[in-house]
Amino acid sequence: MTDSQIGQSKSMIGTVNMDDLDRRILQAYLNDSRVSFRELAHRLGVSTTTVQARTSKLEKSGIIKAYSAIFDHERIGYQLTVLTEVTVAKGKLLELEQQVAKMPQVMAVYDVTGLTDAMVIAKFKNRDELSKFTKSL
């Protein structure tokens, strides 16, 4: 990838060109998505209006899809994080993935290639919960 291609993204609405300020705004949101426009403008040495306009552009173009919080799962009782490989009968993968994705313990479900069909990342409070989950598959 050349320097001129960095920060360019294809989307349903066309190509989005990003400059250094856009990348710095994105990096700031990765570090703290709750930062105010005023604080971010101060850190970046630009006006609040500039940060608002750039953020709006990044949202409308689909580069910023959402803002979220990162939890400390252990502090709320989830002691185990498990990566589980799943093999399913032919033609049942999508059905299983949709069912598993609805389970409250599941963080992510991925299609994979190789000896297994899917990978599931899930969090559990204890081994009993993990055992019940595994048996439900």
N, C-alpha and C positions, 0 to 999 in steps of 0.2 A: 504494500500500500504506500503510495507516495504521499508527501506532505500535503499536496493539494486535495487528496482524497480524505484525509482525516477530518472527521466532523461532518461528513456528508452522509446522509441516510436516505434510502428510498422508502417512501411510504405511499399510502393510497392517494395522497394529495400531491405527490410529486417529490422532487428532490429538495431536501432541506439543507441549506448551507449554514454551518455554524462557524463563528469566529472565536477568537480567544476569550472574549468576554462571555459568550454563551457557555463555553466549556468551564470557565471559572464559576459561573452561576450554578451549573449542574454539579460541580464538585462541592460547592458550598451546601447545596441541598442534600447531597449524599451524606455529608457530615452532620447536618442539622436541618431537617425539612421544616422545622417550625420557626426558623430564623425570620425576622420581620424584613420587609422590603427596606425599611430605613436602615436597620443594622447591616444588612447585606450591602446596600449602597455605600455605606460608610467604609466597610471592609475593602470593597473593590475600588473605591475612589471614583464613583460615578453617582449620578443623581438617582433619587428614589424613583422618579418617573421612568428612567432608563431601565432600572431593574424590573419595575412593574410591566413595562412594555415587552422586554425580553422574556420574562417569565410567561406572559400571556402568549407570546409567539411560540415558545417551546411547548406549552400546553396544547394550543390549537393545532400544531403540526404533529402532535402525537409523540413527541420525544419524551415529555413528562406525561406519564399516564395516570399517576396517582401519587399521593403522599402517604407514608405509613410509619407506624411505630415499630420498634424492635423490642421485644419483651425478653426479660430474663426468665426463661421457662422454669429453671430450678427454683427460683424464689416464689413461684406460684404452684410448686408441687410436682412438676414434671421432671423426674430424675433421669429418665432413660430416653435417649434419642436413638432410633433404630433405622437402619437402612435394610429393607427386606427385598429380596429377589422373588419374583412371582412368575410361575409358569402356568399358562391356562390352556384349555382346550381350544382347538382351532375355531376361529370365528367368534370367540367369546371375550376377546381382549377389551374391546371398547366398552362392552357391558360391565365387565369387572372393574375397569378403571373408573367409570362413572359412579358405580356403587361405592367403591373404596374411597374416592375423592370426597364423598359426602360424610364420611366418618369424622367425628370431631377430633380424633387424635392425629389425623393425617395432615401433614404439611404440604406434601407434593407427591405427584404420581408422574412417572416418566416412562415412555416407550423406550426399549433398549433392543439392541441386536445381540445375537450370541445365543448362549444356552438357555437364557430366560427371556421372558416377554416384556416384563415391566419391573421397575424399581419403585418402591414406596418409602418415603421418608415420613416417620411418625414419631410422636412423643408420648411417653407413658409415665404414670406416677409410680408404678412398681412392676415387678415381674408378673404378677397375677393379671394385671391389665394387658400386658404384652401377650401372655399366654391366651387369654380370651380373644384378643384381636387375631392372633395367628390362627386359632381354631375356626374363627368366623370366615376366614378366606377359603 
